[in-house]
Amino acid sequence: MQQQLSFVSALALVVLAACAAPNPKVTNEPAVWRPPAEDKAQTAGAPGTANGRDSATGTADASAGGAKTAATTPDSKATRSATSDAPANSVPTEPIVAMVAGKPIYVSELLSQWYYLDTVGVRDHVSNLAVGRILLAEASRLRVTIDADRSSTAYESAVAAMENEMKNSKAGRKMPNLTLDSYVDRVMGLDPIRYRERLRDDTLRALLGDRVTRAWLLQQEHAELHVLVVSNEDEVKAAQQDLAEGKSFEDVVRARSIDPSKEVGGRITPILRGSTPLSKAAFDAPLGVVGGPITASGAWLLYRVDARPQPIEGDWSRIGPLVEDSLKKRPVDSLEGEQWHGAMAERYEVDLKPFLDLVREPTR
């Protein structure tokens, strides 16, 4: 299923939902919809209401005279903002994204529509923002520092990557002399200066992300190892025969393993102590000796444990050089990042209720 529905598909879903629900009671008065901020401003504190809505039914006033419609309006299910409990004399002002025929379109309307059409995509974006804040919180807690030269080099590499992507784009092929700034301005419709500032921030955030992730791993009890993964017992015996003939473990891995780690001789993300068969083996086996086979998810594994380093301790002045040296040997991969995300989910609370309130969805 595609993450983003077409407008026609979205319209079809609305029609289906309408067909499944009973028709509202016929009324001679039109249903009047007011954006959240406008409705709040006009009805807050009105007699017989709670925060501008009827205390018994939860429906909004249909007109300035206080008459109510029998039909349910789109936002009648308690359209709330994060400040809905604020006193009536301190009405919040919601950002406006456009004015049409003298009427505002509010940011909550934009987000609600976007969330309806691309729920998974929007949740991913919100999650990425949350992870970015956690990353900065961790960097601050550890007092991570990034060398200015390293930051500049990373930014220049990011610019070069963007320029290469631009040249290979449809617009770039049509206009080979197009610069990055003119591309951002003319094709993307963005301010080049602000775009470069954002790119520099993203680059620095990536550098910080690598360092807080690796720092977390090195502070845990872990084992470093290489693995050879094959699909059946005959392949295990063939690999063992190769090793008996004196071939190196890395060479056998490159020749026979079916795992992507074969490209780096079978080196995988360090294993944390746990209850899985590979984790138990990683902490029980002698160093430097090929062990196994063990089976996991229908595959057969041979493994060699290379090291079980002591967890590091201290502030960044102590652990920073160790982290930098580790990153030179092995970059952060997706599995290491996932383990870090899991650990941070337990360390930091993430509350999405304000966003769900804004898009008028209940907290689940």
N, C-alpha and C positions, 0 to 999 in steps of 0.2 A: 504493500500500500504506500503510495507516495506521501511524503510528509506534508506537501502543500496541496490543498484541494483547489481545482479551478473554480471560477465564479459560478459556472453552470452546475458543477457538482455541489457546491455549497448551497445554491438555490434549491436544488433538488432535495437536499436534506431538510431544508426549511419546509418545503411543501409536504414532504413525508411526515414530518413532525406535526404539521398542522392537521393533516388528514387523520392522524392517530389520536388527536386530542378532541374533546367535545367542543362544538362551536360556542362562543360566548353568547350571553343573552342579548337579544337585539335591543338597541337603544337608539333614540333619535339624536343623541348628543355624540359628537365625535370624540374618540379617545385622544387625549392631549398628552404628548410626551415632552418632558423637559429634561435637559441634561442635568446631571447630578448637582453641579454647583449652582446653576440657575434655579433649580427647584428648591435647593436648600435656602438660597437667599430670599426667595419669595414666600416660603411657608414656614421657616423656622420659628418656633414659639407660638404658632397660631392656636387659638382656643380649640380644645378637643383633639389636639394632635400630640404625637410624640416625635420630636425632631422633624416636624413638618409633615408627618404622615399620620393617617388615622390610626389611633391606638388600638382599635379593635380589628381592622381589616388589613392594615399595612399598605393600603392603596394611596396613591398621591392625589392631591386636589386636582380636579379637571379644569378649573377656571379660577380666576381671581375671586369670584363670588362664593367659592367653597363648594359648588356642585361637584358630585363625583360621578364617574362613568361606571357602567356595569361591566364593560370590557376590561380585561387585564392588560395594562400597558406594559411595554417591553421591559421597563426598569422597575416594575412594581414590587418585585421580590427584594425589597429592602436594598436599594442602591446606596451603598455606604462608602465613605472614604475612611482613611485611617484616623481621621479626626471627627468621626460622626458623633462622638460623645462630648464634643467641645460645647461650651455655653453658646446660647443662641446669638449673643451679641458679638461673637468672634467667629464669623462665618469665613471658612477658608476659601482661598481663590485658587481654582484649579487651572493649570496651564491650558492655553488655547492653541490649537494647531492651525486653525484657519477660520476665516469669517466668510460665510456664504449668505447672501441676501440679508446682510445685517445681523445674522445669527451666528453664534460661535459653534465650532466643533471642538470638543474638549479632548484632552489627551486620553482620558479613560475610554472614550468612544473608539479612538484609533486602536488602543491596546485590546479592547474587547473584540473588535473585528479581526484583528491580527491573530489573537488567541483562538478565535473560533475557526479561522481558516487554516491555521498551522500550529495546532496545540503542541505537538512534539517539538517543533522547531523553536517556538517561543520559550518553552520550558528549558530547552538546551541553552538558549541565550541567557536566561535568568540564572541558570546553574553556573554558567561560565563566569558571570559577573560575581556570583557568590564565591566561587573558587578563587577568583582574582583577589577579592577582599581577604579571604583566608590566607592566601599566599603573602599578601602584604603584612598581615598580622603576624605570621610566622617569621617573616624576614625581620620585622621590628623586634619580636621577642628574642630572636637569636642575634640581633644586631649585625646582620649580614652587611658587608661592604663590597662594592663592585669597583674595581680599578677603572679609572677614567679612560685609559687607553683601551681596555677590554670592551667597555661600553661603546666607545666610538667605532672600534673595529666591527663590532656586531651590528651597529646601526648602518655602517657603510655596506656591509654584506647584505643587509635587508634591503637597502636601496637598490643595490645591484640586482638582487633577485626580482624586485618589483620592475625594474627597467627591462630585464630579460623577459618577464612575463608580459609586459606591455608591448614589446617588440613582436612577440609571437601572437598577440591578439589580432582580431580582425581589423580594428582601427589602426594598430601599429603597422600591420602589413600594408595598409592603404597609404599611410603617412610615415614612411621610414625615418624622417627627420624629427618626428615628434619627441619632445623631451618628457621626462616624468612629470614635471610641474604642469606643462601644457596639457598633458594627457589627463591629469587629475582635474584640471580646470575645465577643459573642453569636452572630454568624454564622460568623466564621472560626475561633473557638475559640483565639485567640492573645492574648498579653499586650499590651495597647495601648501600654504604655511601651516594651517591647522592639521592638514593630512600628515605632513612631515613630523609635526609634534606628536601626533598620535602614534605614528610608526616608531618614533624614538621611545615613547613610553612602552609600547608593546615589546620592543626589543629588550628594554631594561627589565620588564616584567618576566620575560622568558629566561633571562639570566638569573634573576632571583629565584624563579621557579625551579630551575635545575639545582640550585644550591640548597634551598630548603628541603627539597625532596631527597637529595643525596645525604644531607646532614641527618635527616630523620632515619634513613636506612642505616647509616653508620652508627647511630646511637642505639640500634636494636641488636639483639643477638642474632647473628646470621652466618650462613655458610656460603662459600664461593665454590662453584663446581661447573664441570663440563658434562654434557649428556650426549648419548647416541641413541636415537629413536628409530626403531624399525617396526615393521607391521606384523612379523610372524617369528616363530621360534627358529626356523631355518636360517633367517637373516641374522638372528642372534648368534647362532653357531658359526656362520661365515665370518661375522665380525670378530668373534673370539679367536677364530683361526688366524685371521689377519694380525691380531695383537700378539698371538703366540709366535708368529713368524718375525716379530720385531718391528712391525709398523707402529708409528706413533698413534696415540689415541685421536689426535686432531686429524691426521690423514685418513684414518678409518672413518671418522665422522663425516668428513667432506665427501668421501666416496660412497657411503652407504646410508647416512641418516636421512630421514624423510622430514625432519623438523627444520624450520627456517634458520635455526641456530647453526646449521651446518656451515653457513657462510662465514662464521667466526670460529670455526673449529669446535662447535658445540657449547661454547660459553653461554650461560643463561643468566637471567636476573638472580642475584643472590637470594637464597631461600631462608625464610624466617623459621624459627623453631615452631613446630605445629604437629598436627596429628596425621597428616597425609603420609603415605608410604615413602615418597621421595624426601619429605622433610625429616622423617625419622631416620632414614638412611643417611641423610646429609650430616646428622649429628652423632651417628653411631659408627660410621665407617672410618677406618684409618685414613690419614691424609695420603694423597698421591697414589692410592691403589684403586684399580678399576674394580667396581663392584656391580652386583646385579646378576641376572636381570630381575627387574621388578616390572609388574604390569600396571598400566594406568590408562583408562579410557580406551581399551582395545589395542594399545600399543605396548611394545616391549622396550625397556630402557636399560642401558648400561650407563654407569656414571663414574665420575672420578671427582672426589672432594679435594680441592686445592688448598683451602684455608678456612679457618673459623676464627676470624679476628675478634679481639675483645672490643665490646662496644665503647665508643669514644665518649668523653665527657668534657665539660668546660664551656666557656663562652667562645665567641667567634675568633678571638685572637689565638685560641688553641686549636679549635676544630676546623677553622677556615682553611689553613694550609693542607690539612688532610683531605678535606672535601675537594679542593682544587686539584690535588694530585690524583684523587680517585676519578674525577671527571676527565682528566687527560687520558686515563687508561680505558674508560668505558663511559659513553654518554648515557643519560637517563633514557630508559625505554618505556613503552606504554604500560607494561606490567608493574614496573616500579612506581610509575605515576598512579596507577590504580590502587596499589597498596597504600600509598601516601594519602590519597583521597579518602580511603576508608578510615585511616587513623585520624585524619583531621575532622571527619564527620563526628567522631566521638569527642574530640577536643573542643570544637567550636559549634555553638548552636546556630542553625540557619532557620529563620522564621519567614516563610513565604506568605503569611496571612495578609500583610499589607498589599502585596501584588494581587492576590486572589480577590481581595475586597475591591481593588481598583477595576478588575475585569469582571466583577460581579459573579464570582464563582465561590461556592462554599468551600471551607477548609475541610480536607479529607484526612 
